[in-house]
């Protein structure tokens, strides 16, 4: 049973086409050991989630967004947009 998506075209004509390059890369990834590649993918995903979830900017941006000044200006904007 083959896990290849499709035969990879060869030659200089294919090297210039993004679809050929993507298909070749996908077939290369499918040829890798599945447990190892999945473990690596999950580790990278966990690091990305950790980096994004521990951002201090989120709390500051949320505080600014829900401040009285910002909310007053947003209500004015909505009023202007709904009267047009």
N, C-alpha and C positions, 0 to 999 in steps of 0.2 A: 504494500500500500504506500503510495507516494504522498508526501505532504506538500509538494510543490504546488503553488497556485497555478502556474502555467509554465510552459517552456520559456526559458529566458532567451530572447533573441540576441544574437551576437553581431559583431561588426560595428564599424564606425557610425553607420546611420542610426543605430539604436542608442549609442552613447549620447547623442544630441537630444533625445526625446525624454522629457521628465517621466512619462509613464513607463518607459522601458527601464529607466534607472530605478524607479520605485518598485517595479515588479522584481527586478534583480535583487534589490535590497531585502524585500519581503521574503523571497526564496532563501536568501542567505540566513535570515533570522529563523526561518522555519527549519533549517538544517541544524541549528544549534541544539544541544541537549535541553529538552523541555523543562526538566526540574531546575537545572542551573539557571536558565534564562528567566524562569518565573520567579525564582528566589531573588535574583538580582533586580528584576523589575519591581517586586514588592518592597525590597529594601530601599530602592530609590524613591518609590511612592511614599513610603513611611517618612523618609527624610524631608520630602517636599511638604507633606501634610504638617509635620512638626514645625518647619520653618514658617509656614503661612499661618498656622494657628497661634503661634507665640508672638505675633506682631503687636507691638505696643501702639502702632499707628491706628489700629482699629478702634481702640477705646477713645483716643483723642478725636478722631474723625467723627465718631458717633456722638461724642459730647458736643462738638461744634455744630453738627447737623441739627441736633435737638435743642440747641440753645434758643432762648427767647428771641434774640435778634435774627437768627437765621430763619426761624419759623415765621416770624412776622413778615420778613421779606418774601418768603415763599408763598404766604397767603396773599400778599399784594400781587405777586406774579400770577398766581392762579386767577385772581379776580380780573386782572388785565386780560389774560388770555381767554377767559370765558365770556367777556363782553364783546370780543371782536367777531 
